[in-house]
Amino acid sequence: MDFLAALVLSYALSVGATSGAFIQYDNLSYNTIGSPLFADMSAELSLGPLFIGGSFRCDFNMKELASYDPFQNTYSVGGGLRAKTSPGLVIELGYLHSCYHPFQSYGIVSYLTNETLAIPKFEGASDEISLTFRGRVGGQ
């Protein structure tokens, strides 16, 4: 079998709009091993041109080689219409709702007068509507 005949190029282009808001905080913990890590799990159910799906993502910092510090969970659910327009090309109109659930959404400040104040650090959600073109070139 010829190697170039088996080579596949996959591509995707999405355009859309996002609404919603969230307050982002700067993660002040330092990661000496590398970049923050994540675990992601998703599932999708389709029936003809209709699809619905969701995902769960947990982001965490690596403190040491075998010590992890989770700092946020993100839940997403969405759906839409998907149509195969030609061999190798799929057009998808979709909606996605994502909400952000940090492990520590508020910082607590204690004053000398024994009063405490909760200061928001991170929380919120966003909604997206998108039009996506997915395709592939090559392969047998």
C-alpha positions as CSV (number, residue, x, y, z in Angstrom):
1,M,0.0,0.0,0.0
2,D,1.3,3.4,-0.9
3,F,1.9,5.7,2.1
4,L,0.6,8.8,0.5
5,A,-2.7,7.1,-0.5
6,A,-3.3,6.3,3.2
7,L,-2.5,9.8,4.4
8,V,-5.5,11.8,5.7
9,L,-5.8,15.5,6.3
10,S,-8.6,16.4,8.7
11,Y,-9.8,20.0,9.2
12,A,-12.5,22.0,11.0
13,L,-13.5,25.7,10.8
14,S,-16.0,27.2,13.3
15,V,-17.6,30.6,13.4
16,G,-20.0,31.7,16.1
17,A,-20.9,34.0,18.9
18,T,-20.5,33.7,22.7
19,S,-22.7,35.3,25.4
20,G,-22.5,35.1,29.2
21,A,-19.8,36.3,31.5
22,F,-17.5,35.0,34.2
23,I,-15.0,36.5,36.6
24,Q,-11.6,35.1,35.9
25,Y,-8.9,35.1,38.6
26,D,-5.2,34.7,38.3
27,N,-4.1,31.4,39.6
28,L,-1.4,32.4,42.1
29,S,-0.1,28.9,42.7
30,Y,3.2,28.2,41.1
31,N,3.8,25.0,39.1
32,T,7.4,24.0,39.1
33,I,6.9,20.8,37.1
34,G,5.1,22.1,34.0
35,S,1.9,23.5,32.7
36,P,-1.5,22.9,34.4
37,L,-2.9,19.5,33.5
38,F,-6.5,18.4,32.9
39,A,-8.7,15.4,32.6
40,D,-11.6,15.5,30.1
41,M,-14.5,13.1,29.5
42,S,-17.2,13.6,26.9
43,A,-20.1,11.7,25.3
44,E,-22.5,12.3,22.4
45,L,-25.7,10.7,21.2
46,S,-27.0,11.2,17.7
47,L,-30.2,10.3,15.9
48,G,-30.1,11.2,12.2
49,P,-29.1,14.8,11.9
50,L,-29.8,15.6,15.6
51,F,-27.1,15.3,18.2
52,I,-26.8,16.1,21.9
53,G,-23.8,15.7,24.1
54,G,-21.9,16.8,27.1
55,S,-18.5,16.9,28.7
56,F,-16.8,17.2,32.1
57,R,-13.3,18.7,32.5
58,C,-11.2,19.0,35.6
59,D,-8.2,21.3,35.6
60,F,-5.4,20.9,38.1
61,N,-1.9,21.9,38.9
62,M,0.9,19.4,39.4
63,K,2.6,20.2,42.7
64,E,5.1,17.3,42.5
65,L,5.5,14.3,40.2
66,A,2.7,12.4,42.1
67,S,0.8,15.3,43.8
68,Y,-2.0,17.1,42.1
69,D,-4.1,20.1,43.1
70,P,-7.5,20.4,41.3
71,F,-8.7,24.0,41.0
72,Q,-11.7,23.9,38.6
73,N,-14.4,21.8,37.1
74,T,-16.1,22.8,33.8
75,Y,-19.4,21.2,32.7
76,S,-20.7,21.6,29.1
77,V,-23.9,20.4,27.4
78,G,-24.9,21.1,23.9
79,G,-26.6,19.9,20.8
80,G,-27.6,20.8,17.3
81,L,-28.0,19.6,13.7
82,R,-25.3,17.8,11.7
83,A,-25.5,17.1,7.9
84,K,-23.1,15.3,5.6
85,T,-23.2,17.5,2.5
86,S,-20.6,15.6,0.4
87,P,-18.1,12.8,0.9
88,G,-15.6,14.2,3.4
89,L,-17.6,17.3,4.4
90,V,-19.9,17.8,7.3
91,I,-21.7,21.0,8.3
92,E,-22.8,21.4,11.9
93,L,-25.1,24.0,13.5
94,G,-24.7,23.8,17.3
95,Y,-25.3,25.3,20.7
96,L,-23.1,24.8,23.7
97,H,-23.6,25.9,27.4
98,S,-20.6,25.8,29.7
99,C,-20.5,26.5,33.4
100,Y,-17.4,26.9,35.5
101,H,-17.2,25.5,39.0
102,P,-14.0,26.3,40.8
103,F,-12.9,24.5,44.0
104,Q,-12.4,27.8,45.6
105,S,-14.7,30.4,44.1
106,Y,-14.2,33.0,46.9
107,G,-11.3,34.3,48.8
108,I,-11.8,35.0,52.5
109,V,-10.3,38.1,54.0
110,S,-10.2,38.3,57.8
111,Y,-9.8,41.8,59.3
112,L,-8.2,42.6,62.6
113,T,-11.7,43.3,63.9
114,N,-12.6,39.6,63.5
115,E,-14.8,40.5,60.5
116,T,-14.6,38.3,57.4
117,L,-15.4,39.2,53.8
118,A,-15.8,36.8,50.9
119,I,-14.3,38.2,47.7
120,P,-15.4,36.6,44.4
121,K,-12.5,35.1,42.4
122,F,-14.1,33.0,39.7
123,E,-17.5,31.8,38.7
124,G,-19.9,32.0,35.8
125,A,-21.1,30.5,32.6
126,S,-21.2,31.1,28.8
127,D,-23.4,30.1,25.9
128,E,-22.2,29.6,22.3
129,I,-23.9,29.2,18.9
130,S,-21.6,28.1,16.1
131,L,-21.5,26.9,12.5
132,T,-18.8,24.3,11.9
133,F,-17.4,22.9,8.7
134,R,-15.5,19.5,9.2
135,G,-13.9,17.6,6.5
136,R,-11.1,15.3,5.4
137,V,-9.0,15.0,2.3
138,G,-7.3,11.8,1.3
139,G,-7.3,8.3,2.6
140,Q,-9.0,5.3,1.2
